[in-house]
């Protein structure tokens, strides 16, 4: 459904490129699977999100710092 672009701020939010934001099933409390290439997926829960044109941002539960958010960069 999208790709994690880069961290946003200091509290663990990430900028994302969501492929289908108009009819997106993404919402607060929704669980998403993120992975890189052939790595097994990791499940995260959405704490909050905001659709802002081409780029949107998501805050994932238990990702609470910019350093943790940096580890998600490039995941789909």
MMTF fields as JSON, N, C-alpha, C and O atoms, coordinates in Angstrom:
{
  "mmtfVersion": "1.0.0",
  "mmtfProducer": "UNKNOWN",
  "numBonds": 303,
  "numAtoms": 304,
  "numGroups": 76,
  "numChains": 1,
  "numModels": 1,
  "chainsPerModel": [1],
  "groupsPerChain": [76],
  "chainIdList": ["A"],
  "bondAtomList": [4, 2, 8, 6, 12, 10, 16, 14, 20, 18, 24, 22, 28, 26, 32, 30, 36, 34, 40, 38, 44, 42, 48, 46, 52, 50, 56, 54, 60, 58, 64, 62, 68, 66, 72, 70, 76, 74, 80, 78, 84, 82, 88, 86, 92, 90, 96, 94, 100, 98, 104, 102, 108, 106, 112, 110, 116, 114, 120, 118, 124, 122, 128, 126, 132, 130, 136, 134, 140, 138, 144, 142, 148, 146, 152, 150, 156, 154, 160, 158, 164, 162, 168, 166, 172, 170, 176, 174, 180, 178, 184, 182, 188, 186, 192, 190, 196, 194, 200, 198, 204, 202, 208, 206, 212, 210, 216, 214, 220, 218, 224, 222, 228, 226, 232, 230, 236, 234, 240, 238, 244, 242, 248, 246, 252, 250, 256, 254, 260, 258, 264, 262, 268, 266, 272, 270, 276, 274, 280, 278, 284, 282, 288, 286, 292, 290, 296, 294, 300, 298],
  "bondOrderList": [1, 1, 1, 1, 1, 1, 1, 1, 1, 1, 1, 1, 1, 1, 1, 1, 1, 1, 1, 1, 1, 1, 1, 1, 1, 1, 1, 1, 1, 1, 1, 1, 1, 1, 1, 1, 1, 1, 1, 1, 1, 1, 1, 1, 1, 1, 1, 1, 1, 1, 1, 1, 1, 1, 1, 1, 1, 1, 1, 1, 1, 1, 1, 1, 1, 1, 1, 1, 1, 1, 1, 1, 1, 1, 1],
  "groupList": [{"groupName": "UNK", "atomNameList": ["N", "CA", "C", "O"], "elementList": ["N", "C", "C", "O"], "formalChargeList": [0, 0, 0, 0], "bondAtomList": [1, 0, 2, 1, 3, 2], "bondOrderList": [1, 1, 2], "singleLetterCode": "X", "chemCompType": "L-PEPTIDE LINKING"}],
  "groupTypeList": [0, 0, 0, 0, 0, 0, 0, 0, 0, 0, 0, 0, 0, 0, 0, 0, 0, 0, 0, 0, 0, 0, 0, 0, 0, 0, 0, 0, 0, 0, 0, 0, 0, 0, 0, 0, 0, 0, 0, 0, 0, 0, 0, 0, 0, 0, 0, 0, 0, 0, 0, 0, 0, 0, 0, 0, 0, 0, 0, 0, 0, 0, 0, 0, 0, 0, 0, 0, 0, 0, 0, 0, 0, 0, 0, 0],
  "groupIdList": [1, 2, 3, 4, 5, 6, 7, 8, 9, 10, 11, 12, 13, 14, 15, 16, 17, 18, 19, 20, 21, 22, 23, 24, 25, 26, 27, 28, 29, 30, 31, 32, 33, 34, 35, 36, 37, 38, 39, 40, 41, 42, 43, 44, 45, 46, 47, 48, 49, 50, 51, 52, 53, 54, 55, 56, 57, 58, 59, 60, 61, 62, 63, 64, 65, 66, 67, 68, 69, 70, 71, 72, 73, 74, 75, 76],
  "secStructList": [7, 3, 3, 3, 3, 3, 3, 3, 6, 6, 6, 6, 3, 3, 3, 3, 3, 3, 6, 6, 7, 6, 6, 7, 7, 7, 7, 6, 6, 7, 3, 3, 3, 3, 7, 7, 6, 6, 1, 7, 7, 3, 3, 3, 3, 3, 3, 3, 3, 3, 7, 7, 6, 6, 7, 3, 3, 3, 3, 3, 6, 6, 7, 7, 1, 2, 2, 2, 2, 2, 6, 6, 6, 6, 7, 7],
  "xCoordList": [0.804, 0.0, 0.841, 0.333, 2.138, 2.955, 4.398, 4.817, 5.153, 6.58, 6.94, 6.479, 7.77, 8.263, 9.399, 10.377, 9.266, 10.26, 11.379, 12.545, 11.024, 12.036, 11.342, 10.122, 12.13, 11.546, 10.973, 11.41, 9.99, 9.378, 9.416, 8.723, 10.187, 10.264, 11.064, 11.851, 10.851, 11.653, 10.907, 11.515, 9.596, 8.774, 8.424, 7.509, 9.129, 8.914, 7.969, 7.649, 7.511, 6.64, 7.479, 8.669, 6.856, 7.565, 6.746, 5.523, 7.439, 6.804, 6.628, 7.516, 5.494, 5.209, 4.661, 4.112, 4.826, 4.187, 3.143, 3.479, 1.883, 0.8, 0.258, -0.143, 0.245, -0.096, -1.566, -1.901, -2.455, -3.883, -4.504, -5.193, -4.262, -4.733, -6.217, -6.796, -6.852, -8.272, -9.181, -10.098, -8.937, -9.768, -8.985, -9.236, -8.062, -7.165, -7.901, -8.814, -7.479, -8.019, -7.228, -7.525, -6.227, -5.407, -6.168, -6.78, -6.115, -6.737, -6.119, -5.409, -6.381, -5.866, -6.281, -7.44, -5.334, -5.612, -5.414, -5.381, -5.283, -5.08, -3.673, -2.722, -3.542, -2.223, -1.702, -2.436, -0.416, 0.21, 1.451, 2.072, 1.797, 2.974, 3.998, 3.7, 5.209, 6.289, 7.451, 7.767, 8.084, 9.269, 10.132, 9.704, 11.352, 12.304, 12.607, 12.869, 12.572, 12.935, 12.46, 11.258, 13.394, 13.024, 13.023, 12.977, 13.074, 13.008, 11.584, 10.633, 11.42, 10.057, 9.401, 10.089, 8.086, 7.406, 7.336, 7.338, 7.274, 7.111, 5.765, 5.438, 4.989, 3.652, 3.721, 4.311, 3.105, 3.005, 1.552, 0.764, 1.198, -0.14, -0.045, 0.861, -0.975, -0.978, -1.531, -2.647, -0.732, -1.16, -1.907, -2.922, -1.389, -2.06, -1.518, -0.446, -2.274, -1.822, -2.523, -3.596, -1.888, -2.471, -2.113, -0.945, -3.142, -2.949, -2.698, -3.529, -1.547, -1.15, -0.659, 0.548, -1.572, -1.177, -0.397, -0.77, 0.699, 1.509, 2.227, 2.403, 2.638, 3.295, 2.365, 1.696, 2.328, 1.535, 2.456, 3.586, 1.98, 2.804, 2.011, 0.795, 2.767, 2.189, 3.021, 4.248, 2.34, 2.991, 2.605, 1.422, 3.599, 3.366, 3.537, 4.42, 2.698, 2.759, 4.122, 4.623, 4.717, 5.996, 7.208, 8.325, 7.019, 8.132, 8.099, 7.291, 8.979, 8.854, 10.035, 10.106, 10.951, 12.071, 12.458, 12.112, 13.171, 13.642, 14.585, 14.566, 15.391, 16.335, 15.573, 15.939, 14.515, 13.702, 13.015, 12.915, 12.55, 11.888, 12.849, 12.444, 14.106, 15.107, 15.276, 15.594, 15.072, 15.226, 14.132, 14.285, 13.032, 11.915, 12.073, 11.369, 12.988, 13.143, 13.357, 14.199, 12.583, 12.682, 11.787, 11.669, 11.155, 10.272, 8.988, 8.57, 8.38, 7.117, 6.044, 4.906],
  "yCoordList": [-1.199, 0.0, 1.254, 2.33, 1.146, 2.34, 2.042, 0.887, 3.122, 3.013, 4.051, 5.191, 3.647, 4.562, 5.373, 4.807, 6.702, 7.558, 7.972, 7.656, 8.68, 9.133, 9.555, 9.716, 9.737, 10.184, 11.592, 12.39, 11.879, 13.209, 13.612, 13.008, 14.589, 15.051, 14.126, 13.305, 14.271, 13.547, 12.454, 11.724, 12.319, 11.408, 10.104, 9.409, 9.746, 8.454, 8.447, 7.379, 9.613, 9.658, 9.479, 9.792, 8.975, 8.785, 9.329, 9.19, 9.953, 10.355, 9.122, 8.272, 9.021, 7.857, 8.292, 9.383, 7.417, 7.568, 6.464, 5.291, 6.841, 5.857, 5.76, 6.765, 4.557, 4.355, 4.612, 4.999, 4.406, 4.587, 5.288, 4.654, 6.605, 7.307, 7.642, 7.845, 7.707, 8.08, 6.999, 7.3, 5.764, 4.657, 3.773, 2.572, 4.364, 3.609, 2.976, 3.564, 1.776, 1.074, 1.44, 0.945, 2.301, 2.682, 3.627, 4.597, 3.318, 4.167, 3.847, 2.851, 4.67, 4.466, 3.083, 2.69, 2.347, 1.017, -0.107, -1.278, 0.234, -0.766, -1.357, -0.639, -2.634, -3.291, -3.347, -3.667, -3.029, -3.076, -3.962, -4.116, -4.535, -5.372, -4.597, -4.124, -4.462, -3.766, -4.725, -5.532, -4.621, -5.455, -4.801, -3.873, -5.298, -4.893, -6.118, -7.196, -5.956, -7.016, -8.391, -8.652, -9.265, -10.649, -10.925, -12.081, -9.865, -10.037, -10.398, -9.989, -11.152, -11.438, -10.154, -9.284, -10.022, -8.798, -8.663, -9.65, -7.415, -7.071, -6.362, -5.508, -6.706, -6.131, -4.937, -5.017, -3.835, -2.626, -2.193, -2.511, -1.463, -0.891, 0.624, 1.262, 1.193, 2.627, 3.358, 3.095, 4.274, 5.102, 6.345, 6.744, 6.948, 8.084, 8.241, 7.73, 8.955, 9.216, 10.438, 10.827, 11.034, 12.198, 12.145, 12.026, 12.236, 12.266, 13.711, 14.587, 13.955, 15.307, 15.263, 15.289, 15.197, 15.185, 13.941, 12.826, 14.141, 13.008, 12.296, 11.078, 13.064, 12.471, 12.58, 13.596, 11.551, 11.53, 11.106, 10.683, 11.216, 10.72, 9.782, 9.888, 8.857, 7.835, 7.763, 7.848, 7.605, 7.329, 5.914, 5.602, 5.056, 3.662, 3.457, 4.048, 2.63, 2.299, 1.7, 0.859, 2.116, 1.632, 2.099, 1.656, 2.972, 3.633, 5.061, 5.878, 5.356, 6.598, 7.563, 8.544, 7.306, 8.223, 8.284, 7.407, 9.324, 9.478, 8.328, 7.862, 7.884, 6.787, 5.509, 4.81, 5.201, 4.02, 4.191, 3.237, 5.4, 5.67, 5.509, 5.064, 5.861, 5.718, 4.273, 4.014, 3.328, 1.914, 1.431, 0.388, 2.178, 1.8, 2.338, 1.905, 3.273, 3.926, 2.905, 2.015, 3.044, 2.156, 0.935, 0.209, 0.691, -0.474, -0.227, 0.916, -1.288, -1.215, -1.986, -2.05],
  "zCoordList": [0.0, 0.0, 0.0, -0.313, 0.349, 0.389, 0.727, 0.81, 0.922, 1.225, 2.281, 2.226, 3.246, 4.268, 3.645, 3.155, 3.666, 3.028, 3.983, 3.749, 5.062, 6.026, 7.311, 7.339, 8.395, 9.662, 9.547, 8.718, 10.39, 10.49, 11.955, 12.774, 12.294, 13.678, 14.571, 14.098, 15.88, 16.873, 17.616, 18.4, 17.389, 18.191, 17.495, 17.935, 16.414, 15.778, 14.597, 14.077, 14.156, 12.98, 11.719, 11.708, 10.666, 9.395, 8.233, 8.201, 7.273, 6.03, 5.174, 5.107, 4.525, 3.691, 2.337, 2.18, 1.389, 0.084, 0.017, -0.146, 0.141, 0.137, -1.278, -1.865, -1.822, -3.222, -3.523, -4.643, -2.549, -2.795, -1.59, -0.791, -1.454, -0.254, -0.271, 0.796, -1.422, -1.482, -0.908, -0.144, -1.266, -0.791, 0.181, 0.281, 0.876, 1.739, 2.92, 3.501, 3.249, 4.413, 5.666, 6.754, 5.52, 6.657, 7.573, 7.125, 8.879, 9.877, 11.233, 11.373, 12.212, 13.563, 14.066, 13.927, 14.649, 15.186, 14.186, 14.566, 12.917, 11.859, 11.979, 12.289, 11.741, 11.741, 10.314, 9.378, 10.167, 8.845, 8.903, 9.955, 7.766, 7.634, 6.83, 5.733, 7.367, 6.673, 6.474, 7.348, 5.307, 5.052, 3.993, 3.307, 3.871, 2.837, 1.997, 2.531, 0.7, -0.247, 0.213, 0.254, 0.557, 0.894, 2.394, 2.816, 3.198, 4.649, 5.06, 4.394, 6.137, 6.611, 7.116, 7.649, 6.959, 7.394, 8.912, 9.647, 9.351, 10.762, 10.887, 10.064, 11.9, 12.072, 13.029, 14.107, 12.609, 13.421, 13.48, 12.589, 14.536, 14.651, 14.466, 15.002, 13.712, 13.452, 14.678, 15.124, 15.208, 16.34, 15.832, 16.401, 14.756, 14.126, 12.707, 12.379, 11.869, 10.511, 9.967, 10.428, 8.974, 8.319, 6.839, 6.469, 6.005, 4.562, 4.145, 4.385, 3.519, 3.119, 1.674, 1.433, 0.718, -0.689, -1.061, -0.695, -1.796, -2.26, -1.122, -1.153, -0.12, 1.039, 2.234, 2.421, 3.025, 4.247, 5.38, 5.137, 6.615, 7.712, 8.602, 8.755, 9.181, 10.053, 11.325, 11.285, 12.451, 13.729, 14.099, 14.235, 14.262, 14.605, 16.11, 16.731, 16.675, 18.092, 18.422, 17.675, 19.511, 20.029, 19.221, 19.491, 18.245, 17.57, 18.107, 17.666, 19.058, 19.821, 19.689, 20.429, 18.772, 18.586, 17.107, 16.316, 16.769, 15.399, 15.015, 13.875, 15.95, 15.684, 15.329, 14.384, 16.085, 15.77, 14.405, 13.633, 14.118, 12.84, 11.666, 10.593, 11.858, 10.787, 10.355, 9.195, 11.259, 10.919, 9.964, 9.328, 9.861, 8.995, 7.573, 6.66, 7.388, 6.09, 4.971, 5.084, 3.889, 2.737, 2.8, 1.813, 3.937, 4.043, 3.254, 3.072, 2.798, 2.044, 2.774, 2.309]
}
